[in-house]
């Protein structure tokens, strides 16, 4: 029986970061992971491989639509799907091997296998029992499906299957207009598939700023994606050469069907806690199956903590990482902190979409007095030069104090631009603070400054 200060269950972004941070704080650490590689869903079948395919397919789009405008003449490249998947796999391997190196460097023990917790302070992996003063559950999540929808990962797929299709489908039906569905839908649309997105709600990307939702949908439609909104999927039916999606329109309860070569089920994710033995332990779960924790990420059982997708909050890799670092500080006897009001969200389509803080809808619901500063990328010299003038930056600030309450960006490099606003919000900055900060020219970031200026006397280039 091996004894550790901390055993972390799961080596995704939350788990591996937590394990490394615990080791940096002088604790003896083990991390349990059942996959053949480290990195969890994100690195193996999620964020990283999808970004690789988004990048590759965007290069194809540029070659087909913009190269000739810049004097780059010639035949557009053909798609070698096997090579594109091989490139994606190389990216995954580089990242997962990197975590193995970090584990060795920080003396984190990787216990290979699937964990259960027979009692507080004990973790069982296979036939081996291990002891630890603290156990941290970072078991992540798995794709959620719908009644009547059977996933086979070949014709009816989750994001996992969508990253390894044998060939590019001629038609793709996407159930769900959230981040995963729109990112992977964009990949296959660029590669030539006819993509139709079926969404239960009346707007895409639920929870995002309303103005961004409308602009984003319009831009995706320009790129060829089709949308069926307000549609409740009833079932899928797999056939010899594809599948049929049966759905009802909520507005009149009329029944419809859609045929496609492949159906992508992108209806969100649910916590993955089965097999851990939480019921026997008495760990409290919410109605949604999430592990309930206190302000220090401790569960209802002393010495057992939980982070990431397994608990409440947005299912984002960087949120899990922050919690992983914070709970490491807690178990090391220090103070861990996560500012949940400043967690950015990004959609890696083209243009990218990013947000942090409150939306206009939230501020209105709270009765908060606020002002809006907005700037279009059409007024940004760098964006126009690279055919990326679609979209805008929108900053929301308190009407009286000018303190930044939120920011919403749709446009080039939005996922990178959002972070100067995150830092500003972390320091309690005003829109004027951003407006008075010199930004290099010509950069996309000038659009953020212009939006901040628009919260005051007005943008310069609007």
C-alpha positions as CSV (number, residue, x, y, z in Angstrom):
1,X,0.0,0.0,0.0
2,X,1.4,3.4,-1.1
3,X,0.8,6.5,1.0
4,X,0.6,10.0,-0.4
5,X,-0.3,13.5,0.9
6,X,-2.7,13.9,-2.0
7,X,-4.2,11.6,-4.6
8,X,-5.9,13.4,-7.6
9,X,-8.4,11.4,-9.6
10,X,-8.3,12.4,-13.2
11,X,-5.5,13.9,-15.3
12,X,-7.5,16.4,-17.4
13,X,-6.7,20.1,-17.2
14,X,-8.1,20.4,-13.7
15,X,-6.4,17.2,-12.4
16,X,-3.0,17.4,-13.9
17,X,-2.6,21.1,-13.0
18,X,-3.8,20.4,-9.5
19,X,-1.3,17.5,-9.1
20,X,1.6,19.6,-10.4
21,X,0.7,22.5,-8.1
22,X,0.5,20.2,-5.1
23,X,3.9,18.9,-5.9
24,X,5.3,22.5,-6.2
25,X,3.9,23.1,-2.7
26,X,6.0,20.3,-1.3
27,X,3.3,17.6,-1.1
28,X,3.8,13.9,-2.1
29,X,1.3,13.5,-5.0
30,X,-0.2,10.8,-7.1
31,X,-2.6,11.2,-10.0
32,X,-4.9,8.4,-11.2
33,X,-5.8,8.2,-14.9
34,X,-7.3,5.4,-16.8
35,X,-6.6,6.6,-20.3
36,X,-3.4,5.5,-22.1
37,X,-2.4,9.2,-22.2
38,X,-2.7,12.1,-19.9
39,X,-4.6,15.3,-20.5
40,X,-8.2,14.1,-20.2
41,X,-11.0,14.9,-22.6
42,X,-9.6,18.3,-23.5
43,X,-6.2,17.2,-24.8
44,X,-7.3,13.8,-26.2
45,X,-10.7,14.3,-27.7
46,X,-11.8,17.9,-27.1
47,X,-10.3,21.3,-27.1
48,X,-6.9,20.5,-28.6
49,X,-7.8,18.2,-31.5
50,X,-10.8,20.4,-32.4
51,X,-8.5,23.5,-32.6
52,X,-6.1,21.6,-34.9
53,X,-9.0,20.9,-37.3
54,X,-10.3,24.4,-37.0
55,X,-6.9,25.8,-37.9
56,X,-6.4,23.4,-40.8
57,X,-9.8,24.0,-42.3
58,X,-9.4,27.8,-41.8
59,X,-6.2,27.7,-43.9
60,X,-8.2,25.9,-46.6
61,X,-10.9,28.6,-46.4
62,X,-8.2,31.4,-46.8
63,X,-6.7,29.6,-49.8
64,X,-10.1,29.3,-51.5
65,X,-11.4,32.7,-50.7
66,X,-8.6,35.2,-50.0
67,X,-5.3,34.1,-51.4
68,X,-6.1,35.4,-54.9
69,X,-7.0,38.8,-53.5
70,X,-3.5,39.1,-52.2
71,X,-1.8,38.0,-55.4
72,X,-1.3,34.4,-54.4
73,X,-2.4,32.7,-57.5
74,X,-2.8,29.0,-58.2
75,X,-4.9,26.0,-57.7
76,X,-6.5,25.8,-54.2
77,X,-5.2,22.8,-52.2
78,X,-7.1,19.6,-52.2
79,X,-7.9,18.0,-48.8
80,X,-6.0,14.9,-47.8
81,X,-8.3,13.9,-44.9
82,X,-6.0,11.1,-43.6
83,X,-3.1,13.5,-43.4
84,X,-5.3,16.2,-41.7
85,X,-6.2,13.6,-39.1
86,X,-2.6,12.6,-38.7
87,X,-1.6,16.2,-38.1
88,X,-4.3,16.4,-35.5
89,X,-3.0,13.3,-33.8
90,X,0.6,14.7,-33.8
91,X,-0.7,17.8,-32.0
92,X,-2.4,15.6,-29.4
93,X,0.7,13.5,-28.9
94,X,2.9,16.5,-28.5
95,X,0.7,17.9,-25.7
96,X,0.1,14.6,-23.9
97,X,3.8,13.8,-23.9
98,X,4.5,17.2,-22.5
99,X,2.3,16.5,-19.5
100,X,4.1,13.2,-18.9
101,X,7.4,15.2,-18.8
102,X,5.9,17.7,-16.4
103,X,4.8,14.8,-14.1
104,X,8.3,13.4,-14.1
105,X,9.9,16.8,-13.6
106,X,7.6,17.5,-10.6
107,X,7.8,13.9,-9.2
108,X,4.1,13.3,-9.6
109,X,3.3,9.5,-9.5
110,X,1.0,8.5,-12.3
111,X,-1.2,5.5,-11.2
112,X,-2.6,4.0,-14.3
113,X,-6.2,2.7,-14.1
114,X,-9.7,3.7,-13.0
115,X,-10.2,4.8,-9.4
116,X,-12.8,4.2,-6.7
117,X,-12.9,5.6,-3.2
118,X,-13.8,2.8,-0.8
119,X,-13.4,5.1,2.3
120,X,-12.2,8.6,3.1
121,X,-8.4,8.6,2.8
122,X,-8.4,5.6,0.5
123,X,-8.3,5.2,-3.3
124,X,-8.5,1.8,-5.0
125,X,-7.1,1.3,-8.5
126,X,-7.4,-2.2,-9.8
127,X,-6.5,-4.5,-6.9
128,X,-4.2,-1.9,-5.3
129,X,-5.2,0.3,-2.4
130,X,-3.5,3.6,-1.8
131,X,-3.8,6.0,1.1
132,X,-3.9,9.8,1.1
133,X,-4.6,12.6,3.6
134,X,-6.5,14.4,0.8
135,X,-8.4,13.1,-2.2
136,X,-9.2,15.5,-5.1
137,X,-11.9,14.4,-7.6
138,X,-11.2,15.8,-11.1
139,X,-13.0,13.2,-13.0
140,X,-14.4,15.5,-15.7
141,X,-17.5,15.0,-17.8
142,X,-18.9,13.0,-20.7
143,X,-21.2,14.0,-23.6
144,X,-24.9,14.1,-22.8
145,X,-27.4,12.7,-25.2
146,X,-31.2,12.8,-25.7
147,X,-33.9,10.2,-25.3
148,X,-34.4,8.4,-28.6
149,X,-30.9,9.3,-29.8
150,X,-28.5,6.3,-29.9
151,X,-24.9,7.2,-30.4
152,X,-22.7,4.7,-32.3
153,X,-19.7,7.0,-32.9
154,X,-19.8,6.2,-36.6
155,X,-23.1,7.6,-38.0
156,X,-24.5,9.2,-34.9
157,X,-21.5,10.7,-33.1
158,X,-20.5,12.8,-30.2
159,X,-17.6,15.3,-30.4
160,X,-15.3,12.2,-29.9
161,X,-16.5,10.5,-33.0
162,X,-16.6,13.7,-35.0
163,X,-12.9,14.0,-34.6
164,X,-12.2,10.6,-36.2
165,X,-14.7,10.2,-39.0
166,X,-13.5,7.9,-41.8
167,X,-14.3,10.4,-44.4
168,X,-15.7,14.0,-44.8
169,X,-19.5,13.7,-44.9
170,X,-21.5,15.3,-47.7
171,X,-24.1,16.3,-45.1
172,X,-23.9,16.8,-41.4
173,X,-26.8,17.4,-39.0
174,X,-25.7,19.0,-35.7
175,X,-28.0,18.7,-32.7
176,X,-27.3,21.7,-30.5
177,X,-26.1,25.2,-31.3
178,X,-23.6,25.5,-28.5
179,X,-19.8,25.8,-28.6
180,X,-19.0,22.2,-29.6
181,X,-21.7,22.0,-32.3
182,X,-20.7,25.3,-33.9
183,X,-17.0,24.7,-33.8
184,X,-17.2,21.2,-35.4
185,X,-20.0,22.3,-37.7
186,X,-17.6,25.1,-38.9
187,X,-14.8,22.6,-39.6
188,X,-17.0,20.3,-41.8
189,X,-18.7,23.2,-43.5
190,X,-15.3,24.6,-44.6
191,X,-14.3,21.1,-45.8
192,X,-17.4,21.0,-48.1
193,X,-20.1,19.4,-46.0
194,X,-23.7,20.8,-46.0
195,X,-24.2,21.5,-42.3
196,X,-27.6,22.0,-40.7
197,X,-27.8,22.9,-37.0
198,X,-31.0,21.9,-35.1
199,X,-31.4,23.9,-31.9
200,X,-34.2,23.6,-29.2
201,X,-34.0,27.3,-28.2
202,X,-34.6,30.4,-30.3
203,X,-31.0,31.6,-30.1
204,X,-27.7,30.0,-30.6
205,X,-24.9,29.9,-27.9
206,X,-27.3,30.0,-24.9
207,X,-26.3,32.5,-22.2
208,X,-24.3,34.7,-24.5
209,X,-25.0,38.4,-25.1
210,X,-28.1,38.7,-27.3
211,X,-26.5,41.1,-29.8
212,X,-23.5,38.7,-30.2
213,X,-25.9,35.8,-30.7
214,X,-27.7,37.5,-33.6
215,X,-24.5,38.7,-35.3
216,X,-22.8,35.4,-34.8
217,X,-25.7,33.4,-36.4
218,X,-25.8,35.8,-39.3
219,X,-22.0,35.4,-40.0
220,X,-22.3,31.6,-39.7
221,X,-25.2,31.6,-42.2
222,X,-23.0,33.6,-44.6
223,X,-20.5,30.8,-44.3
224,X,-23.1,28.2,-45.4
225,X,-24.4,26.8,-42.1
226,X,-28.1,26.4,-42.0
227,X,-30.2,26.6,-38.8
228,X,-33.5,25.1,-37.6
229,X,-34.4,27.0,-34.4
230,X,-37.0,26.1,-31.8
231,X,-36.9,22.5,-32.7
232,X,-37.2,19.6,-30.2
233,X,-35.4,16.5,-31.5
234,X,-37.5,13.4,-30.9
235,X,-35.2,10.6,-32.2
236,X,-32.6,9.6,-34.7
237,X,-32.9,6.7,-37.1
238,X,-29.7,5.1,-38.5
239,X,-29.9,3.8,-42.0
240,X,-27.6,2.1,-44.5
241,X,-26.1,5.4,-45.8
242,X,-26.6,7.8,-43.0
243,X,-29.3,8.8,-40.5
244,X,-32.6,10.6,-40.1
245,X,-33.2,13.2,-37.4
246,X,-36.9,13.4,-36.4
247,X,-37.9,16.7,-34.7
248,X,-40.9,18.8,-33.8
249,X,-41.1,22.6,-34.2
250,X,-42.2,24.1,-30.9
251,X,-44.1,27.0,-32.5
252,X,-46.8,24.7,-34.0
253,X,-45.9,21.1,-32.8
254,X,-45.4,20.1,-36.4
255,X,-43.3,17.0,-37.1
256,X,-40.3,17.1,-39.5
257,X,-37.3,15.0,-40.4
258,X,-33.8,15.7,-41.8
259,X,-31.5,13.2,-43.6
260,X,-27.8,13.4,-43.2
261,X,-24.7,11.3,-43.7
262,X,-23.6,11.9,-40.2
263,X,-25.4,13.3,-37.1
264,X,-23.4,15.1,-34.4
265,X,-25.0,15.1,-31.0
266,X,-23.7,18.3,-29.3
267,X,-26.3,18.7,-26.5
268,X,-23.8,19.5,-23.7
269,X,-22.0,17.4,-21.2
270,X,-22.7,15.8,-17.8
271,X,-20.4,15.1,-14.8
272,X,-18.6,11.8,-15.0
273,X,-18.6,10.3,-11.5
274,X,-19.8,6.7,-12.0
275,X,-17.7,4.1,-10.5
276,X,-16.1,6.3,-7.8
277,X,-18.4,4.9,-5.1
278,X,-19.7,8.4,-4.1
279,X,-23.1,7.0,-3.0
280,X,-21.5,4.6,-0.5
281,X,-19.3,7.3,0.8
282,X,-22.2,9.7,1.4
283,X,-20.9,12.4,-0.9
284,X,-23.7,14.8,-1.7
285,X,-24.7,15.2,-5.4
286,X,-27.0,17.9,-6.9
287,X,-30.1,17.0,-8.9
288,X,-27.9,17.5,-12.1
289,X,-25.4,14.9,-10.8
290,X,-22.8,17.4,-9.8
291,X,-20.7,16.9,-6.7
292,X,-21.6,19.6,-4.1
293,X,-18.8,21.4,-2.5
294,X,-18.2,24.2,0.1
295,X,-16.3,27.4,-0.5
296,X,-13.0,25.5,-0.2
297,X,-14.0,22.8,-2.8
298,X,-14.5,20.2,0.0
299,X,-17.3,17.7,-0.4
300,X,-19.7,16.6,2.3
301,X,-17.0,14.0,3.3
302,X,-14.0,15.6,5.1
303,X,-10.7,15.2,3.2
304,X,-12.4,14.6,-0.2
305,X,-12.5,17.6,-2.6
306,X,-13.8,18.1,-6.1
307,X,-13.1,20.4,-9.0
308,X,-13.8,21.1,-12.7
309,X,-16.6,19.6,-14.7
310,X,-17.6,17.3,-11.8
311,X,-18.9,20.3,-9.8
312,X,-21.1,23.4,-10.5
313,X,-20.1,26.1,-12.9
314,X,-19.1,26.4,-16.6
315,X,-17.5,23.3,-18.0
316,X,-14.4,25.0,-19.2
317,X,-10.8,23.7,-19.0
318,X,-9.4,26.9,-17.7
319,X,-12.1,27.1,-14.9
320,X,-11.0,23.6,-13.9
321,X,-7.3,24.6,-14.0
322,X,-8.0,27.6,-11.7
323,X,-9.9,25.4,-9.3
324,X,-7.1,22.8,-9.4
325,X,-4.5,25.4,-8.4
326,X,-6.8,26.9,-5.7
327,X,-7.6,23.5,-4.1
328,X,-3.9,22.6,-4.1
329,X,-3.3,25.8,-2.0
330,X,-6.1,24.8,0.3
331,X,-4.8,21.2,1.0
332,X,-1.3,22.6,1.5
333,X,-2.6,24.9,4.3
334,X,-2.6,28.1,2.3
335,X,-5.5,30.2,0.8
336,X,-6.9,29.2,-2.6
337,X,-9.1,31.7,-4.6
338,X,-11.0,31.6,-7.8
339,X,-12.8,34.7,-9.1
340,X,-15.8,33.2,-10.8
341,X,-17.0,36.6,-12.0
342,X,-14.0,36.8,-14.3
343,X,-13.9,33.5,-16.2
344,X,-13.7,34.1,-20.0
345,X,-15.5,32.0,-22.6
346,X,-14.3,31.5,-26.1
347,X,-15.7,29.9,-29.3
348,X,-12.9,29.2,-31.8
349,X,-14.9,29.6,-35.0
350,X,-13.9,32.3,-37.6
351,X,-14.6,34.9,-36.5
352,X,-13.9,33.9,-32.9
353,X,-16.3,34.8,-30.1
354,X,-15.3,35.7,-26.6
355,X,-16.9,37.0,-23.5
356,X,-16.3,37.8,-19.8
357,X,-18.5,39.1,-17.1
358,X,-22.1,40.2,-17.4
359,X,-24.3,40.4,-20.5
360,X,-26.7,43.2,-21.2
361,X,-29.6,40.9,-20.5
362,X,-28.2,40.1,-17.1
363,X,-27.6,43.7,-16.2
364,X,-31.2,44.6,-17.3
365,X,-32.6,41.8,-15.2
366,X,-30.7,43.1,-12.2
367,X,-31.9,46.6,-12.8
368,X,-28.3,47.8,-13.0
369,X,-27.5,51.2,-14.5
370,X,-24.9,50.7,-17.2
371,X,-23.4,52.1,-20.4
372,X,-22.3,50.5,-23.6
373,X,-19.1,51.2,-25.6
374,X,-19.0,49.5,-29.0
375,X,-16.5,49.4,-31.8
376,X,-16.7,47.6,-35.2
377,X,-13.7,45.8,-36.6
378,X,-14.5,47.5,-39.9
379,X,-12.8,50.5,-38.3
380,X,-9.7,48.6,-37.4
381,X,-6.9,48.9,-40.0
382,X,-5.3,45.6,-39.2
383,X,-8.5,43.7,-39.4
384,X,-9.4,45.1,-42.8
385,X,-6.0,44.3,-44.1
386,X,-6.5,40.6,-43.3
387,X,-10.1,40.2,-44.5
388,X,-11.3,40.1,-40.8
389,X,-13.5,43.2,-40.5
390,X,-16.6,41.3,-39.4
391,X,-17.7,41.7,-35.8
392,X,-17.2,44.2,-32.9
393,X,-16.0,44.8,-29.4
394,X,-18.7,45.6,-26.8
395,X,-17.8,46.8,-23.3
396,X,-20.3,47.2,-20.6
397,X,-19.5,49.6,-17.7
398,X,-21.2,50.9,-14.6
399,X,-23.0,54.1,-15.5
400,X,-21.9,55.9,-12.4
401,X,-18.5,54.5,-11.6
402,X,-17.3,53.5,-15.1
403,X,-16.1,50.1,-13.7
404,X,-16.0,47.4,-16.4
405,X,-18.8,44.9,-15.8
406,X,-18.4,42.8,-18.9
407,X,-17.0,42.5,-22.4
408,X,-18.2,40.7,-25.5
409,X,-16.1,40.3,-28.7
410,X,-16.9,38.8,-32.0
411,X,-14.0,39.2,-34.4
412,X,-10.3,38.3,-35.2
413,X,-8.3,36.9,-32.2
414,X,-11.3,37.5,-29.9
415,X,-10.1,34.7,-27.6
416,X,-6.8,36.5,-27.1
417,X,-8.1,40.1,-27.0
418,X,-10.6,39.3,-24.1
419,X,-7.8,38.8,-21.7
420,X,-6.8,42.4,-21.3
421,X,-10.3,43.0,-20.2
422,X,-10.1,40.1,-17.8
423,X,-7.0,41.6,-16.2
424,X,-8.7,45.0,-16.1
425,X,-11.7,43.5,-14.4
426,X,-9.5,41.6,-11.9
427,X,-8.0,44.9,-10.8
428,X,-11.4,46.7,-10.7
429,X,-10.5,48.9,-13.6
430,X,-12.7,51.5,-15.3
431,X,-13.4,51.7,-19.0
432,X,-11.4,55.0,-18.9
433,X,-8.4,53.0,-17.6
434,X,-8.5,50.9,-20.7
435,X,-9.1,53.9,-22.9
436,X,-6.0,55.8,-21.6
437,X,-3.7,52.8,-22.0
438,X,-1.5,53.0,-25.1
439,X,-2.2,50.2,-27.6
440,X,0.2,49.4,-30.4
441,X,-0.8,50.2,-34.0
442,X,-1.7,48.4,-36.1
443,X,-3.2,45.7,-33.9
444,X,-6.6,44.1,-33.4
445,X,-6.3,45.2,-29.7
446,X,-6.9,48.8,-30.8
447,X,-10.6,47.8,-31.2
448,X,-10.8,47.1,-27.5
449,X,-9.4,50.5,-26.7
450,X,-11.8,52.1,-29.1
451,X,-14.7,50.3,-27.4
452,X,-13.5,51.6,-24.1
453,X,-13.3,55.2,-25.6
454,X,-16.9,54.7,-26.7
455,X,-17.9,54.3,-23.1
456,X,-16.8,57.9,-22.6
457,X,-16.6,60.7,-25.2
458,X,-16.6,58.4,-28.2
459,X,-14.3,56.2,-30.3
460,X,-11.8,57.9,-32.6
461,X,-12.3,55.7,-35.7
462,X,-16.0,55.1,-35.6
